[in-house]
Amino acid sequence: MVDFVLVAGAWLGSWAWEEVVPELRAAGHGAHPLTLTGLAEKRGMPARQRTHVQDIVGEVDRLGLRDPVLVGHSYAAGPVAQAAARTGERPARAVFIDGPVPADGASCLAAWPDEGRAVAAAIAENGGFWPPPGRAGYDGQGLTEAQIARIMRDSTPHPGASLTDPAVLTRPLAEIPATYVLCLLNRAEPSAAVAELVAGGHWRQVAMESGHWPMFSRPRELARILLDAVR
């Protein structure tokens, strides 16, 4: 049995994994969706990036997990990578779903050179939180109208400091066994950092004909990819 700790990206909470969790559990594994501080049922609480890293490490400790698979979607790729590097004697495998992998000392926004300034401005204009996108932000991502409505209804503003704080990596990304899931409707190619890790044989890459939110648009396929990552 393998234990998966599932962490969704900006604006989302543990609820985002509702269609993935049963698939993993039906295969005989543990599935533990986690809401980061400041989001969903924890909305409004201030949080820095180190808060989110500690959320993940603390959940692994609380559940007493050994060799967990840490799954980070979108923004959560950064905190998951940092948490995986801190597991010490319990080396975790990581799965990154269509998210920016961190560089030591750089913020999440640094990975978005075209969008970073606009995001920083939105955070400043909204009391330190990054507001969820409007309806147009989900176009072309393989989502049904019902799925878009669900995401928009339950999304909450994201704590801005977690996006502007620098990442702290205690070991190189190449030392973390990982699978990177590239969602082709969102981007055709991975970032240069991910491409280098894959080309060097450190990480495995899997492509999905999905948009940026595969836990909604293709939950069964995503669950299969997660299961394949530990075989």
Helices and strands as residue ranges (DSSP letters): E 3-7, G 14-17, H 21-26, E 30-34, G 40-42, H 49-63, E 69-73, G 74-76, H 77-84, E 93-97, G 109-111, H 116-125, E 129-130, G 135-138, H 145-154, E 158-159, H 161-164, G 173-175, E 178-183, H 192-199, E 203-208, H 214-217, H 219-228
